[in-house]
Amino acid sequence: MKASLYEELDKIFHPGCMASVGASSNMANMGMGFLFGYKKLGFSGKLYAIHPTKRSDHFETYPGLLDVPGPIDEVKVSIPARLVPGVMKDCVKKGVRCVTIFSSGFRESGTAEGEALEDEVVRIAGKGGVRVIGPNCMGIYCPETGMSIRADMPKVDGGKIALISQSGGIAISFSLAAGEKGVGLSKVVSYGNECDLGAPEFLHYLARDKKTEVICLYIEGTRRAGELFSALKDAAEKKPVVILKGGSTDVGNRAVASHTGALTGSSEVWNAIARQTKAIMAEDTDEMLDLAILLSLVGPPPGRRIGLLTISGGFGVFATDQVVRAGFEMPLLAKQTQKALFKFIDAPGTSIQNPVDMAAKFFQPQHYAELFPAFDKDPGVDAFILVCAMEYLTILSSKTREWSTAMVKTLINGLNYMKKPVYIVLLHTAEEVIRLEHEHSFLAAGYPVFPTVNRCLLAMQRSMERK
C-alpha cells in the first residue's frame, strides 16, 4: 500500500469538521441524525447543517456548502440521488477531503439512470480529488474521533476490533451488539456501492492501523475481485481477518443485486478465497462477533486437548459430548493433577478426572490460589473451558447482584493464576441483566465469554483455521 494512500485514509478517519447536506429541522431527518451522532460521540470539530430553506436550532446552518465560511473536511449527503452530482461539484470547489453518500437510487437500483448518476458522481469526484464512500451507505463510525452513523452508537474506548461492511444495517447491528457487551470497536465503515473507496482500500488501511488487532468484513459482492483478493491476503498476513459473506445462495445472490448492484459468488468460491488468504469464514453476525472477541483477547487454543471445568455434573456431561462432537479431545487429567485437586475437590458427587465438577467447592474461593494453578500445570491439556450458569451465582444470597458480583471478581482473580487460554461459557438461563454485567467483567479482564457451549466451541474451532 502506498504511504500516500494510507495517509489519505488516516486523515479521512480524523476530520476537523463535518457538514451534513440535507439536514433539516426535522429531528427524524437522516442528515440531522448524522450531526447528532457526531455531537453525542464527542466530535471536537465544527458541525454544519446544510439545507437551502430549513434552519436547525442545534447547529450552524447554511443554504449551501459554498456558503460555509471555513474549510470542510468531510461531507455527508442525504438528498435525492438526482441532486448529488451538483453537491459533488460544490465539494470539489470547497476542497472537501471525503464525501459519504447515504442517498440511494444509483447503481443498486438496476436502472440505466441510476448507473449513469453514479458514474457522473465518480467522474466529478475523481477529477476534483475528492474521495467517495458509498453511495447507499452509512459511512464511518470511529469512537476515538467521534465519527458516528447514528445518534445511538456506543461510546466504548480502547476498541481493538474493526468492521468493514457493505451493509449499513450489519454495521449498526454489529456495533450495537459489541457495545452491549462493553466491547469497543476501533473503526467501522459501511461502504455500500463501493463506487470509489471500498473493501480493498479499507483492508489495506486497517492492516496497518495500530489501533486495530482484528478485522471483520461483511461483504455481499464486488466488481474488483483481483484488488479484493490482494487486499485480503495483505491484511490476513498481518492480523486476523473474519469474513461474513452475504448472498452465498442463488436467492441470496438475487437480493445482493438489488441491494448494492455488485457481483457476488458462491460459498465454495469464498471458502476457497478464505483458505488461500488465511482469512476465517463466519456464518452469521453472532459468530463474527464471537470470533472477533476471542481473537482480540486470548487467540485460538494452541491444541485440541480441552480441560472442562463445571459446577454441575449435568453440565459437564452434555458439555463433554459437545466438545467431542466438535472435534476436540477430552483427555483424563494427569495423575499428579488429580492428586493436587483431590485435596480440595473430594466431596461426594464431585469429579477430578475431566470434566472437573467442582460442585460446592466452587463456593470456597479461599482455595483458588492453589486450585487453578493445579489445572493449569496439567501437561495433557492445551486450553480450558469454564461452564457456569447464573443460578449458581445467585443461590446463596437475596442480595443477588452484590454477592454474585463479588463471586465473579474472586473467580477472575483465580483464573488469573492460569497461563493457558481460558474460555468462559456463562449460560443464558436466568437473571439476564446481571448476567450481562458479569459478562462485561469477564471480558474486561481479558476472558472471552459465550452464552452457549456450542458457540464457544465453534469460535475456538474457526479461530484455529488461520494457523
Rosetta blueprint (number, residue, H / E / L):
1 M L
2 K L
3 A H
4 S H
5 L H
6 Y H
7 E H
8 E H
9 L H
10 D H
11 K H
12 I H
13 F L
14 H L
15 P L
16 G L
17 C E
18 M E
19 A E
20 S E
21 V E
22 G L
23 A L
24 S L
25 S L
26 N L
27 M L
28 A L
29 N L
30 M H
31 G H
32 M H
33 G H
34 F H
35 L H
36 F H
37 G H
38 Y H
39 K H
40 K H
41 L L
42 G L
43 F L
44 S L
45 G L
46 K E
47 L E
48 Y E
49 A E
50 I E
51 H L
52 P L
53 T L
54 K L
55 R L
56 S L
57 D L
58 H L
59 F L
60 E E
61 T E
62 Y E
63 P L
64 G L
65 L H
66 L H
67 D H
68 V L
69 P L
70 G L
71 P L
72 I L
73 D L
74 E E
75 V E
76 K E
77 V E
78 S L
79 I L
80 P L
81 A H
82 R H
83 L H
84 V H
85 P H
86 G H
87 V H
88 M H
89 K H
90 D H
91 C H
92 V H
93 K H
94 K H
95 G L
96 V L
97 R L
98 C E
99 V E
100 T E
101 I E
102 F L
103 S L
104 S L
105 G L
106 F L
107 R H
108 E H
109 S H
110 G L
111 T L
112 A H
113 E H
114 G H
115 E H
116 A H
117 L H
118 E H
119 D H
120 E H
121 V H
122 V H
123 R H
124 I H
125 A H
126 G H
127 K H
128 G H
129 G L
130 V L
131 R E
132 V E
133 I E
134 G L
135 P L
136 N L
137 C L
138 M L
139 G E
140 I E
141 Y E
142 C E
143 P L
144 E L
145 T L
146 G L
147 M E
148 S L
149 I L
150 R L
151 A L
152 D L
153 M L
154 P L
155 K L
156 V L
157 D L
158 G L
159 G L
160 K L
161 I E
162 A E
163 L E
164 I E
165 S E
166 Q L
167 S L
168 G H
169 G H
170 I H
171 A H
172 I H
173 S H
174 F H
175 S H
176 L H
177 A H
178 A H
179 G H
180 E H
181 K L
182 G L
183 V L
184 G L
185 L E
186 S E
187 K E
188 V E
189 V E
190 S E
191 Y L
192 G L
193 N L
194 E L
195 C L
196 D L
197 L E
198 G L
199 A H
200 P H
201 E H
202 F H
203 L H
204 H H
205 Y H
206 L H
207 A H
208 R H
209 D L
210 K L
211 K L
212 T L
213 E L
214 V E
215 I E
216 C E
217 L E
218 Y E
219 I E
220 E L
221 G L
222 T L
223 R L
224 R L
225 A H
226 G H
227 E H
228 L H
229 F H
230 S H
231 A H
232 L H
233 K H
234 D H
235 A H
236 A H
237 E H
238 K H
239 K L
240 P L
241 V E
242 V E
243 I E
244 L E
245 K E
246 G L
247 G L
248 S L
249 T L
250 D H
251 V H
252 G H
253 N H
254 R H
255 A H
256 V H
257 A H
258 S H
259 H H
260 T L
261 G L
262 A L
263 L L
264 T L
265 G L
266 S L
267 S H
268 E H
269 V H
270 W H
271 N H
272 A H
273 I H
274 A H
275 R H
276 Q H
277 T H
278 K L
279 A L
280 I E
281 M E
282 A E
283 E L
284 D L
285 T H
286 D H
287 E H
288 M H
289 L H
290 D H
291 L H
292 A H
293 I H
294 L H
295 L H
296 S H
297 L H
298 V L
299 G L
300 P L
301 P L
302 P L
303 G L
304 R L
305 R E
306 I E
307 G E
308 L E
309 L E
310 T E
311 I L
312 S L
313 G H
314 G H
315 F H
316 G H
317 V H
318 F H
319 A H
320 T H
321 D H
322 Q H
323 V H
324 V H
325 R H
326 A L
327 G L
328 F L
329 E E
330 M L
331 P L
332 L L
333 L L
334 A L
335 K H
336 Q H
337 T H
338 Q H
339 K H
340 A H
341 L H
342 F H
343 K L
344 F L
345 I L
346 D L
347 A L
348 P L
349 G L
350 T L
351 S E
352 I E
353 Q L
354 N L
355 P L
356 V E
357 D E
358 M L
359 A H
360 A H
361 K H
362 F H
363 F H
364 Q L
365 P H
366 Q H
367 H H
368 Y H
369 A H
370 E H
371 L H
372 F H
373 P H
374 A H
375 F H
376 D H
377 K L
378 D L
379 P L
380 G L
381 V L
382 D L
383 A E
384 F E
385 I E
386 L E
387 V E
388 C E
389 A E
390 M H
391 E H
392 Y H
393 L H
394 T L
395 I L
396 L L
397 S L
398 S L
399 K L
400 T H
401 R H
402 E H
403 W H
404 S H
405 T H
406 A H
407 M H
408 V H
409 K H
410 T H
411 L H
412 I H
413 N H
414 G H
415 L H
416 N L
417 Y L
418 M L
419 K L
420 K L
421 P L
422 V E
423 Y E
424 I E
425 V E
426 L E
427 L E
428 H L
429 T L
430 A L
431 E L
432 E H
433 V H
434 I H
435 R H
436 L H
437 E H
438 H H
439 E H
440 H H
441 S H
442 F H
443 L H
444 A H
445 A L
446 G L
447 Y L
448 P L
449 V E
450 F E
451 P L
452 T L
453 V H
454 N H
455 R H
456 C H
457 L H
458 L H
459 A H
460 M H
461 Q H
462 R H
463 S H
464 M H
465 E H
466 R H
467 K L
